[in-house]
Amino acid sequence: MGKGVKAAVIGGVFAVMVGGAGYGTYNVVNALSGDGGGGVASGKRTGTPDKDEVEETTAKFFAAWRAGAAAQAASYTNNDAAAEQLLGAFADDAHITDVKITPGTPRGTTVPYTVKAKVAYGGKSEPLSYKSRLKVVRGLSTGRALVDWQPSVVHPALKKDDTLVTEQSATPPIEAVGRDGTELTKEEYPSLGPVLDTLRDKYGEKAGGSPGIELVIRHEGDGAPDTPLLTLAKGRPGRLTTTISPSAQAAAEKAVKRFAQSSVVAVKPSTGEVLAVANHRTDGFNAAFEGQAAPGSTMKIITAAMLIDNGVTSMNGPAPCPDTAVWQSQTFKNLTGMKADESATLANSFLRSCNTAFIKLIDEKPLTDASLAQEAEERFGLGQDNWKTGIASFDGSVPAVDGPDRAAGAIGQGQVQMSPLNMASVTATAITGAFRQPYLVSPELDGREPARARGLRSGTAAQLKQMMRLTATQGTAREAMAGLGGDIGAKTGSAEVDGNAESNSWFTGFRDDIAAAAMTEEGGHGGDAAGPIVAAVLRTGG
C-alpha cells in the first residue's frame, strides 16, 4: 500500500441491530440529542457502571456510529479526539459500507458484537464480517459511563497507530514457497504471517507479480508492512523461493505452542539456510529473529571457544568447579544442587554447566576485557550489525566490558544479548568451524552481501562439537535430547531477568546437518521448555 494515502480506520455509518441481549429498541433521535449522559441522570456517579448504564451507553455509541455522526459517537468514549479521528476517516479511506452491528450478551461491563459490512472500491466489492468487543468504564472527571476507547473497538486486529485502507496494493502478492517448492501460507503456518508480510513488502516487485485491490491494516506507528485483511481483486502473485523446510516449520509451529512466549529457529549448518522460524507470543513480535535477551549458559559455547583459542585450557584440560567464584568483589554461584569438583575438566564443567568454572578461568592470561567480544565477532560473526538475512534480524551483542559484567558475560548474563537465530548460528559455527551467515531468501535475488567471519580452528570446532555431544548424552541436555538418533549435541541455558519469578529457558542443539535454538520467557531451566522445542524440530531432520 502507498504510505502517502490518508490514514483510515474502521468507522462510519453503522446500522445497529438492536433487540435481544437485553438491549431493547432505542430511539436514534435520543441517541443524537446531545445529552451524552451515558445513563447519568444527575450529579456525578462513581463506581463500576451498572447494567442499565452499559446498555444505554453502548446503544447510543452504536446508533451514532450508524448515523455517521463521528463526533457524537466519540462523545460517548473516554478519548473523543482519537475516536472521532478514526470514526470520521472510515468512509474516505476504508471504503466500508452497509455496516450492521449485532450486540451480544453483555458480560459485566464488556459487550461483544458482530460487524457485517461491504467493502467497495474501484468497481469491486466483497463482504466483510468480524467480531469485536468494547468495555464501558466510568469517566474520571465527569462520572459518565463511557466506551473505553481502543482501536480494537472498531476491529480486533487494530492496535495503537494502526489504520485501515482499501486501495490498489503497493506491492504485488507473493506465493512464498519452501525449499521443496511447497507453498507457505499463513493458514498452515500461522507464526510465519509477519514474516510472509515482510517478504511481500520487500520482494513483491522482484518476484514478478502484479498488484490487486485489498483492505489492509496499515501500521503507521512502527513502519511494519501492511497486513492484508480482505482481497477485492486478486493480483497475480510472484513466486518467491525461501529456504524454509515445510516439515521443520510444521514441527516448529507445533512445538512453540506448548509454551507461552516461545521462539525457535533452525538452520542448515553446511549452508546457513534458515529451515524454520516460529514464535508463540501475544505481541506478534518476531523474537526468533529480532529478540534481544541474555542467553544464559548457551553462551558457554563461545566462552569455551575463547578459552581454547587463547590456550587457557582445552576440552580435557583443567576447569575446576568450586561452589562459588568471586570476581572483583561479586560472588557467582552454580545452580542449586550442583556438586563441586575441583578436578573437573572443561568438558565436564561444560556438560554440567558449571558457572564457577568459567568465571575462574576468565582471569587467566592472555585474556582481556575484550577477548570474549573479539571471539564472538571474529569467529562467530556476531555483534557487527551486518547480517543480511532477507528480513530484519538482530545480529547479537557481546560488548567488551570490565568489572562484574565481564564475568557475567562469560555465562551469558550481564550485557550479552542474543536471539534464537544468533544461537542457532553459534551452534552451526561450533560444529562446522565455519561461520555461514543465516539467510531466509537467497542473496542472489537482490545482490545482498552476506556477513563474513574467520570461523574457528578445526581443533577448536572438534572440541566444541564433542563437548556438545557429551552434554546431549551425559549432561544437562540429556533428558530433552533422549530418543534422537544420528550425530547429536546440545547446550542448555537459563537466564535470570530482574523482576521475573522464573528464569528464561534457552536451549541450542544439533542433529546431523540441522542446528536449532529456542528461548521461552520465564520457562525455567533450559531443558524444561526450550529443550523440548529444539528436540522436536531436530527430530524432523530438516
Secondary structure, 3 states (H helix, E strand, C coil): CCCCCCCCCCCCCEEECCCCCCCCCCCHHHHCCCCCCCCCCCCCCCCCCCHHHHHHHHHHHHHHHHCCCHHHHHCCECCHHHHHHHHHCHHHHHCEEEEEEEECCCECCEEEEEEEEEEEECCEEEEEEEEEEEEEEECCCCCCEEECCCHHHCCCCCCCCEEEEEEECCCCCEEEECCCCCECCCCCCHHHHHHHHHHHHHHCCCCCCECCEEEEEEECCCCCCCEEEEEEECCECEEEECCCCHHHHHHHHHHHCCCCCEEEEEECCCCCEEEEEEEECCCCCCHHHHCCECCHHHHHHHHHHHHHHCCCCCCCCECCECCEEEECCEEEECCCCCCCECCCEHHHHHHHCCHHHHHHHCCCCCCCCCHHHHHHHHHHCCCCCCCCCCCCCCCCECCCCCCHHHHHHHCCCCCCEECHHHHHHHHHHHHHCCCCCCECCCHHHCCCCCCCCCCCCHHHHHHHHHHHHHHHHHCCCHHHHCCCCCCEEEEEEEECCCCCCCCEEEEEEEECCEEEEEEECCCCCCCCCHHHHHHHHHCCCC
